Amino acid sequence: MLVELTDIKGETWWVNPAYVRVIREKKGRTEIWVTGHTTVIRVERPVAEVVTEISVALQGVNPMTAVQAGVQQAQNAAATAATSAAINPAVMG
């Protein structure tokens, strides 16, 4: 589940909690480092609130979901090809 964050400039960021590397408080603001982003997201929210929101969202993230979906898609494609070949032998050449 993506987390919506609005930075100190008013820009909205949708962050995948699986890619959050660091959350810290600095000068009364909360800073969030996200893998793949070159900029730090700074928000005017308490660090504990941001950590809680990221943690709750992270509970719904399964890092294997994308891998499993890709495997399932490949298996479905192979099954479709096999069915087509069985119905029409010319498909196999």
C-alpha positions in Angstrom: 0.0 0.0 0.0 1.4 3.4 -1.0 1.7 6.1 1.6 0.8 9.7 0.7 3.2 12.3 2.0 3.1 16.1 1.5 6.5 17.8 1.7 7.3 21.2 3.1 7.0 22.7 -0.4 3.4 21.3 -0.8 4.4 18.6 -3.2 2.6 15.3 -2.8 4.7 12.1 -2.8 3.3 8.6 -3.1 5.8 6.4 -1.4 6.1 2.6 -1.5 7.0 1.7 2.2 9.2 -1.2 1.0 11.7 1.3 -0.4 11.9 3.6 2.7 15.5 3.4 3.9 15.7 6.0 6.7 13.3 8.2 8.7 14.7 10.7 11.1 13.9 14.0 12.8 16.1 17.0 12.0 15.4 20.6 12.9 11.8 19.9 13.9 11.0 18.2 10.6 10.8 14.6 9.6 13.1 13.5 6.8 12.4 10.3 4.7 15.0 8.7 2.5 13.6 6.5 -0.3 15.6 4.1 -2.4 15.7 5.3 -6.0 15.1 9.0 -5.1 18.0 11.5 -5.1 16.1 14.0 -2.9 15.1 13.6 0.8 11.4 14.1 1.5 10.9 16.6 4.3 7.6 16.8 6.0 6.1 18.9 8.8 4.8 15.9 10.8 6.1 14.3 14.0 8.6 11.5 13.2 6.6 9.0 15.3 3.5 9.6 13.2 5.4 9.1 9.9 7.1 5.9 11.3 3.7 4.5 12.4 2.1 5.2 9.0 5.0 3.6 7.1 5.0 0.6 9.4 1.3 0.0 9.1 1.5 0.3 5.3 4.5 -2.0 5.3 2.5 -4.8 6.9 0.5 -5.2 3.7 3.7 -5.4 1.5 5.0 -8.9 0.5 8.3 -8.6 -1.4 7.6 -11.9 -3.1 4.2 -10.8 -4.5 5.8 -9.3 -7.7 8.0 -12.3 -8.2 5.1 -14.7 -7.7 2.9 -12.7 -10.1 5.7 -12.9 -12.8 6.0 -16.6 -12.4 2.2 -17.0 -12.6 2.1 -14.9 -15.7 4.8 -17.1 -17.4 3.0 -20.3 -16.4 -0.2 -19.0 -17.8 1.5 -18.0 -21.1 3.1 -21.5 -21.4 -0.3 -23.2 -20.7 -2.0 -21.0 -23.4 0.8 -21.8 -25.9 0.5 -25.6 -25.1 -3.3 -25.4 -25.5 -3.0 -23.6 -28.9 -0.5 -26.2 -30.1 -2.8 -29.0 -29.1 -5.7 -27.5 -30.9 -3.7 -26.4 -34.0 -0.6 -28.5 -34.6 0.5 -26.1 -37.3 1.3 -23.6 -34.5 4.3 -25.7 -33.4 5.7 -25.5 -36.9 
